[in-house]
Amino acid sequence: RYTDDERLAFAKKNLEEVENGKPLEIVSQKELAAGGLPGVELAAYTALEPKKLVYEAMLFDAAETCVMVGLSRVDSLETIEQFHRLAASYSKSSPGR
């Protein structure tokens, strides 16, 4: 099991890997619960042009993690909210799981 601090650190490390180690500016980080699992939600913009929004929701259970990633060229809070709604709707019985 991960502690809250370990979850956040693990999620941030994973987020960096999404953009192959390119610099990111995290604009939002918060705890998330979905499908009965605790998690972390991060949103960041790439520091280099062209700017992209990188969204990550990572959910943790005792044996594994579930990672959801969204990428967008749209610089919009509405896009972050759409990604958030999608992540919040997660359940272990979701298709593709």
N, C-alpha and C positions, 0 to 999 in steps of 0.2 A: 504494500500500500504506500502511496505517496502522501506526504504532508502537503498542506496548502502551498508552502514555499517551494517545495519540490515540484509540484504540479506546474506552478507558474514558470519556474526555471526550465523545466522540460519543454513546456509549450513554446517559450521564447526561442529555445535552441532549435526546435523543429521549424518554427516560423522563418528563422534565418535560412534554413536549408531549402525552403520553398523557392526563394529567389537566389539560390546558389551563393549565399554569403554576401550578396550585395547589401550596402547599407540601407537600413529601414528606420523610419521614424514612427514609433508606436504612438498612436493617437488615442487609443482606448484599450483598457484591459480591465476585465471584470470576471467575477465568478459566474458560473453558469451551471444550471442543473437541468438535465433533460433525460427523459426516459428513466428517471430514478437514479441517474448517475451524476456525481459531482464533476465539475469541469472548469475550464478556463476559456474565455473568449478574448481574442486579441484582434485589433485592427491596426494596420500600419500603412503608410505610404512609402513607396520607394524614394530614396533620397536623390537618385539620378533620373534624368530625363530619358525617355518619356515617363512621367509619373504614372504609377499604378496603385490601386488599392489592393492590399493583401489582407484577407480575412481568414482567421483560423478559429475553429472551436474544437477543443480537445476534451473528450469525456473519459473518465477513468473508472474502471471497476477493479476488483481484486486481481484479475488475471491478465487484463489487456487494456489497450486504449483504443478509442475510436476518434479518428481525426477527420474533420471536414474543413476543406479549404476552398475559398472563393477568390477569384482574381477579377479585377474590373479596371477598365480604363476610365470609368466614370468617377469623378471626384465629387462624391455626393453622400451626405448622411443618409439619404433614402436608400442607397445601395447597401450601406452597413445594416440598416434596419431590415432589409429584405434577407440578407445573409443571416441575421440574428433570428428572424422568424423561422427560417428553414432549419437552423440548428436546434432551436427550442422545440421543434416538432419531432425530433428524433425519438424513436423507441426501438428497443431490441428486436421488435418484430417488423422493422422497416424493410421494404423490399431491398434486396441486394445485401442484406446482412446475413 
